[in-house]
Structure formats: C-alpha cells, structure tokens
Amino acid sequence: MSLFLLACAPAFEPLDLPADQAAWGVPVGVSALSDAAQVWYPAADAHAADAGEELGLGDFVPTEVADLLGNPTLPTIPSRGVRDAAPRPTEAPYPVIVFSHGFGGFNAQSLDLVEHLASRGYAVVATDHAGRRLADVLPCLFSPPLDGCAIDTDDPGPGQVEDLLDLLGTLGADHLLAERLDLDLLGLSGHSAGGATTATLGNEDERFDALFAMAIPAGVERDVPFASFGGSCDAFADPSDTSDAMDAGLYLQLAGAGHMAFTDLCQMQVTELAEQHFAGRDDLNETWYAQLLELATSGCAEALPPALEGCEGGYLDLDVSAEIIRYASTSFFDEALLAGTGPIDGAYAQLAVEAR
C-alpha cells in the first residue's frame, strides 16, 4: 500500500469493551434529531474527559404548569452524554435501538440505560410521545384542566416510532450521524406503556430484529428475539401474570423492583416536588393526582412497596437494580443483534430468567 493511501486511511477507533455487560464502555454523545427526539451514540475517544450536560426536569414541564406553580427551580440529574460530540469512527455503522417512554414520561426518562447502551456501541433513539408525554399529562392534574391537557387513550407510540424510523432513514448529509446508523440491525425497547408499544409494533413491523419490553406483561406472536422484564414489587404491571400473551421469548423478573426502577425518575425527587408544589392546592384533581403520584414513586426509596410476597422489606436499592437492568438489556441486544456474548444468565441473585 502506498504511503498516500496509508495517510488517507480512516483512523478507526475500535469498540474495546469490558466483558461485563453492566460496565460502561466508550464515551457517549447526544444530539437532537428533532424538537421531540434525541439520539445517544458512541463518541470519539477525544471526548473521554468531557463533562456531560445536566438533564433538567424543567426541560419537559410545560409552560402552563410552570407558570401556575410560580416557575420553581426543578431538579436535574447528571448525564455522561456530551452534546453533539464527534461520533466514534468505528469500522461499521452503529446498530440502532429505539426506546419508547412510558405514560407521563419523556424521551430521556431512562437516561442511565440509554447512555449505557450507547457506550456499548449502539445508537439509541427516543422521541417524546405526544398523547402520553409528561407535557401532556401534567396539565391534566388540575381542575379544570389547563391548556395542554392532551391524553391519548389509544397508544400513540407505534405510529410515532414509525415516524421516527422514517426520520432516521432520511437524515441529511449534514447531520453528524449521517451514514453512521445501521437500520438493518434494529432493536426496540420501552418502559410501561412503551413496553406495550414495543410488543404491539414489534409484533407487526418486521424491520425490528429484537424486542425488549420492560414493566409490562407482554408477548409477541412472530418469530423474533423477545424479552419481557418486570419487577416483583411492581403493582402496576402484575408480576404474577402468566397469561398466554407472555408465551414467547424470555421472561425476566427483578426481585424487589418497582415500576420506576426501569427509569431515572426516582432521582427527580418526585415526592418532595409533590409535597412542595402540588399537595393541598384548591385547584388540584385529587383523584388523578393520587393515582399519578403512586405510579411515579413505585420503586422509589421513599415509597411503601405493595403488599406482595417478598416486598415486605422495601424496594430493591436503585443502584443495584440499575446495574442489573444495564446488564440484562445489553446482554439481550448483544446476543439478539450481534450474536456476541451468549444469552442472559443468572449473574445476579435478584434476576430470575425463564424461557416461555
């Protein structure tokens, strides 16, 4: 090879990843795809020492609600994603995982998980689901509801995920991830209502090569790698459900985990915010507020677990559950999309794995 060709050869940065699928991999970037959608992706080594931006809850609270509450200072959680970082120049484009958030959530609600998957070589894309996003739900907590209350009783997720795929397929040459996404290696994951979206759309759309539904009893009929991952102390997604709908793929159960263990929302100080800014208001829809607060704190350290067997001692520590969720999701997608690491095993005492 001539010296000229050597000088012009691309400087690839391989994915030298720890064998432990729960361990962080390479630096991560994050970039907007639209006003509602973001993508997390492997970043170049030059960003290894760069600080990620803080994720602020205020970015997802609608103006009508913030104004009514007096524009309070809302919590943030740390992020390791570097805004618009240079993509990692890997030899092959990144496999893509689409993430679908739950009811009252937002595209970054499971930040720890999506950033972790990006650090392991995946591009993870997520959009706010109009009709079940936080910005549509919060205005409904008041009586009368504020402008912006817009809950869609049908699942808006499948159509919006398909729109997101269309967007990915038409990224302009000027986008930093142009030609960096492998849409022929495509996974779908989601939490709660997003887990239902995962099963519904994944059962119909053969573009998806692997499906990972969290905190929702779900199953699929088509022949595709599928896992349903639930918490044993989740009163909102009955962990004892063994219906025919789940007779497919893997059923994973995380002992002691509640509904929100699969998100980072417990870090958003939901109970404290509720007590400071919502409790006791004359204009509050008390019934709706109580139901949403119970949902939003299921699995959080300050909340009481449901009266289910094995939940008497409180919820599983969230640091422990986060590690296991990182391990299980990474192991599943590595095996399903890359055939690289072997199936999920009994690496953790709190994780039960059952083939259905």
Secondary structure, DSSP 8 states (H G I E B T S, - for coil): --HHHHHHS---------SSTTS--S-EEEEESSSSEEEEEEB-GGGTT-----EEGGGGS-HHHHHHTT-----EE---EEET--B---SS-EEEEEEE--TTB-TTTTHHHHHHHHHTT-EEEEE--TTTBHHHHGGGGBSS--TT----SS--HHHHHHHHHHHHHT--TTSTTTT-EEEEEEEEEEETHHHHHHHHHHHH-TT--EEEEESS----SSSS-EEEEEETT-TTS-TT---GGG-SSEEEEETT--GGGGSSGGGG-HHHHHHHHTTT-TTB-HHHHHHHHHHHHTT-TTS---S-TT-TT----HHHHHHHHHHHHHHHHIIIII--S----S-STTEEEEE-
